[in-house]
């Protein structure tokens, strides 16, 4: 299984089972501005609604995080999101 297949498989599990609100690895295409205090994440609400929306989250995992934080990018499918370079952390 190559990386793209691996990422797609695990994203599909998360969305299918409503497992969690995943943190994502930095995507150089969107995270090159040195925003060290924020990290990319998909909100649990978006997972449950089958929306493919990457948002900013506070870097501190214990900090309060609102589900409707600023959007980095939106997609129509998991494949489109993975093709754009997003990877699970």
Buried (B, 14 or more C-beta within 10 A) or exposed (E): EEEEEEBBEBBEEBBEEEEEBBBBBBBEEBBEEEBEEBBBBBBBEBBEEEBBBBBBBBEEEEEEBEEEBEEBBEBEEBBEBBEBBBBBE
